[in-house]
């Protein structure tokens, strides 16, 4: 009697173990199928690039005059300023394309025997800047390069590097993103076809690097770049697309 009961209990446990085993196996197979479905994706990058020319330029130069007397400082600075304005006229930059900042005055105090500053003014330094904004980028570029002649003539002047930009950059960017997206889709089609698949619905899309560099530059930045030092530029847009692949 006890043997019969033991046999029935053993058969029950064996059946339960087999059932659990089959159940776990079915779960694992089901999970693998889901994983396969989830991994039936293709991720591709699309690239588009073009060359543009800047259509706007900004250039700034600063002048200063140092004197022991404030009146002489004003007179000296006025002479320098007029030299710069005469130069801009020679460079064919009209008055509407430049502006002159207010005069800034700095006082330098005479030190005592120990090098400490006193309340006695030793020099006055008067400063002023001239800023040029023009759509004639070639003219601004030429003016910035030629201004060194004023320095040779004794004008205390510091010339900044002109900045060249394109005011249509947003429209150009949108056009490049569209081309980069098309390029990514074409790449996805090629990869899917070679694996006997078809490109399905789009899962995700993200914009990658967007950079503006000098023409023929090899510089690459993960955070993007915006060159303003050259008139001629190269623009690159990168996008990443993820598609489902249908077999």
C-alpha positions, 0 to 999 in steps of 0.5 A, a space after each residue: 500500500 505504501 509502495 503504491 502511494 510512493 509510486 503515485 507520488 513519484 509519478 506526480 512529481 515527475 510529471 510536474 517537473 516535466 511540465 515545468 520544464 516544458 513551460 520554461 522552455 516555451 517561455 525561453 523560446 517565446 522570449 527569444 522570438 520577441 528578442 529577435 523581433 526587437 532586434 530586427 532593426 537597422 540603424 544608419 547614418 545619413 550625410 549631406 554636404 555643400 559649399 556656401 559663400 558668406 553674404 555678411 561681414 563684421 569687422 572692428 578696429 580699436 584706436 587709443 591715445 595716451 596723454 598727460 592732459 585730457 584735452 591733448 588726449 581728445 585732440 590726439 584721438 580725434 586725429 586718429 579717428 579721422 585717419 580711420 574714417 578717411 581710410 574707410 572712405 578710400 576702401 569704399 565703405 559708406 558711412 551707413 555701413 560703419 559706426 563709431 562707439 563713444 569715447 572711453 577714458 581710463 586714468 593711470 595713477 602715478 606710483 610712489 617710491 614703493 610702487 603703490 598707486 597715489 591719487 596723482 593722475 599720470 596719464 589719460 588713455 582715451 579709447 574708441 572703436 569703429 565697427 563695420 557691418 556690410 554685405 560686401 564681404 570682399 570689400 570688408 576683407 580687403 579693408 581689414 587686410 589693408 588697415 595695417 598701413 595706418 599703423 605704419 603711419 603712427 596711428 595707435 590701432 588694433 584691428 580685429 579679425 573680420 567675421 564672415 557669416 551667411 544669413 540664410 544658414 537656417 534655410 540651408 540647414 533644413 535643406 541639408 537635413 532633408 538630403 541627409 535623411 534621404 541619404 540615410 534611407 537609401 543606405 538602409 534600403 541597400 543594407 536591408 536588400 543585401 540581407 533579404 529584407 525590406 525597410 519597414 517603419 521608422 522607429 526613431 530619427 535624430 540630428 547628429 553633427 552639424 558643422 560649418 568649416 573652411 573649405 577642404 577642412 578635415 576638422 571634426 567636432 562632436 559638438 559641431 562647429 561654426 567657422 567665421 574666419 573664411 568667406 567660402 565654407 563647407 557645411 555638413 549635416 548628419 542624421 541617424 535613423 532607425 528602421 524596422 526590417 521586414 523579412 
